[in-house]
């Protein structure tokens, strides 16, 4: 019997979560400050943005209170709220662009760091990761550095991220509705997952 999707996914999550936790810890300790260093006075600018946002919601709540008290017509409320939103967006465009750039760098940091660490983790253990051992499954086939690169980097991490998780749905479909229960990466990397202790080819 081939390994099912949920057992495979659970093994992946068991391996991935410690890596993500370590990267998150590094981000909070010093990586975040390194990324912020590209934007002078980042924390001060974000505090200004947060203050502006608080003022925006306070004003909006005032409009809502006036609407509930029937001091404003719904048309007046909608026009004032829309004008307030436009003013907020225009006045804070600079702060929003800084925040977007910072969080984009954070996403890139997580993607690159996770991809590299996960690849070398699989390479060192030759695909027999802790998560797979816990789920009692093994990686069989032509396990080389290149095939692990194809399997774990190109056709798993990159495939899942750049298809906006549609790759997970494709994998689930192939595993659930095909006889061999093999994903694209299984075919291209000439490897496959089996239950531990089995060697049958079916």
PyMOL commands that set and color helices and strands:
alter all, ss='L'
color gray80, all
select helices_A, chain A and resi 5-36+42-68+74-91+93-124+130-134+145-162+166-177+184-189
alter helices_A, ss='H'
color red, helices_A
select strands_A, chain A and resi 137-141+191-195
alter strands_A, ss='S'
color yellow, strands_A
deselect
rebuild
show_as cartoon
